Amino acid sequence: MKRKIELLAPGGDIDAIKAAIAAGADAVYCGLNKFNARNRATNISFDDLQGILRLAHKNNCQVFITLNIIIVDSEIPDLISILNKLVNTSINGIIIQDLGLFYLLSKYFKGFKIHASTQLTTHNEGQIKFLSKLNSDRVNLSRELNINEIKALTKVAHENKILTEVFVHGSYCLSFSGICYMSSVYSGNSGNRGRCSQPCRDQYVTTPAGKNYPLNLKDNSAYFDLREIAEAGVDSLKIEGRIKQFDYVYTVVNTWRKQINSFYEQDKLIDDNSDLFKVFNRNFSNAYLKGDLNKEMFIDNPRNHSIDHLSEVNEYVTNRELEKDEMGLYEEKEALKAKIENKIKQLSIAKVPLIISISGESGTPLKVLVKTPDNSFTVFSEVNLVDTGTDVLNYEIVFKRLKTLNDTEYHIKQLKLDDLHGDVYLPFKELTSIKKKLLFILNDSKEFVDPIFVPRLKKYNSERIKPALSVLISSKMDLELCDKTTTDIYFQLPNGLKNESAELIDLFQRNKKLIPWFPSVLIGEDFTSAVEFLDRVQPKFIVTNNTGIANEAFEKGISWIAGPYLNIVNSYSLSCLKDNFNCSGAFISNEINKEQIRNIKKPENFKLYYSIYYPIVLMTSRQCLFHQVSGCEKNKIDNTCIQECEKSASITNLKNASFIIEKSKRNYHKIYNEVNFLNTDIVTDLPDLFSSFLIDLRDIKTETKIEMEKLGLIELFENLLNGNPDASMELNQIIFPVTNIQYQKGI
């Protein structure tokens, strides 16, 4: 018998969740009102959750809760409070991004199944092993991977007892998830906080290639690729769409359910996907899955493609024919919507009512009879009632002790004390014991967990720190800086490492002062080459923005620093890295502001780093960003593009905000902010916190002008760190225009 693959559906609100269940989803993922990566969705309350769990489990559907954003220190108490509630529910898993939350779950809340969010950009085997050490049960693989890469990573995941899921339908992101800062910098709405304003979908000034929406991708649909995905060993098919309405969710889930059933029951695939075009879509592409990254992935219109699809299929001769079918589609959608609405009305998330009868008298045990619509049971106190004590048993006292039952899938409809004779007393701890017995029975023999206390992290008082300066370069032309300055020199390694590894190994072996700086994305052979690089060079320490390399460094005993694109924003993330991977230090994310940084407590013998000057990378994409902007003679990316292509362009949206598109040799395409980040204030705002401040002197052209050679610039930044009162003013005069908006706003 074939291994069954899970169909995982989105649930942005109660009706969408009901629709997913009615359409045959095996699991649904949904967010509470806080801490989830779809802030624009309606989401659900904790009280709703209990009824949803009852309904879903009754229909053999699992429920996964999304807590998949980065979390700042001031929010940790609220997060712990939510976890203490969730631990006594029957949820089937928690989807997370934040490394601090991984730490809390694995150390204090061990009963949860942990799902690694797509926001962690998981695309190499080292990252799978990293997540395994953090007790992940499942990982959502990067959307950019092709089927062969998915198959290879799924094999590694299964060897490490981790399940894999892939997105098979819904919106594509142009950027690798988790390392897109375009919305954060441009509008103050961080994608890592579930607030992405989707500037990639905006209209721009018409490009030389004649496009108005140059960053707008078609939607993802792997509807005809089910066989290949199943054969790759993938465990779950994930549908995107937590901001979509119930009719969208029902239609897509129902269509995929039929495809899966046909595959397993008849060993054939349905070749008609027309129902998927009847709900919101931007046309469809499976190009990432096929490894065919072509310009047809883009569509120059972010709006619903349903009507356009009618025209493409039917090739109308007259407008009247189109209008007739357009009206027919509208009527069909309204009829379907009404039909689905009727179906979900039949599904109730109401809690199960309890009628509780209390009886007994002095010298006998307290008897608690519980009746549900389908069942009844009785529990007794371990000790007898007595006629003396502190608080006489009455309705108020008993209800106060039992009201926790209302936080479950049940609610107390009636509480009867008619058969409780006389003024009698029972110790408080005995009432608590009865409550736990009731919860144990009602929750299918699952023990009630008392609130878990998470101790506050200790703040280590260190001596005054005199911060050092570090410099990031990526050109061999800048190697002379190694001899002319005493600062740490980091050298940026490329994404496309495989064809340059021998040359780079030789470069680092000849220049012992260079410190390797690993990028966020290293896929397939590029990751293998990066591991070989570590083995051959044996650096004393490295900086890495890729958790796969972090795991390799840990296993090889190489000291490592967490880079700025690992999105570190809280104290528990630091403890996670230090305790689990012997990390020696970390860059704090530039997304957070002064007060959010001030709250961070570093572990003992751990160093903090911060980037005070750099060109702001807004996104990194595996797709070619020049197809729709300046045009390209190639219709798709081939083996030479990543290695050899070197060009730049700019785009401007209708609000007159410009962005720089840059492609350098052996790297993926990137979008940069128009001006660079410069934050000299942090040096005096937060003294004795950072061991080192980084300046990025790579040759990335933006609108920021620098009226000084690199060596002189280094000296001026050193003056700033040495307390020269004029250095900040000089830097802001020499480097302009600049921004430090994220340091002001935070997340």
Helices and strands as residue ranges (DSSP letters): E 6-11, H 14-23, E 27-31, H 46-58, E 62-67, G 73-75, H 76-86, E 93-96, H 99-107, E 114-116, G 118-120, H 125-133, E 136-140, H 147-159, E 163-170, H 182-187, G 191-193, G 199-201, E 219-221, G 223-225, H 226-231, E 236-239, H 246-266, G 274-278, E 284-285, H 287-290, G 295-297, H 306-314, H 319-345, E 352-360, E 365-371, E 376-384, H 395-402, G 403-407, E 410-420, H 428-442, E 468-473, G 476-478, H 481-484, E 488-492, H 501-510, E 514-518, H 525-537, E 541-544, H 547-556, E 559-562, G 564-566, H 571-581, E 585-587, H 594-598, E 607-614, E 617-621, H 641-644, E 647-652, E 658-663, E 669-673, E 676-678, H 681-685, E 692-696, E 705-706, H 710-721, H 727-734, E 735-736, E 738-739, H 741-745
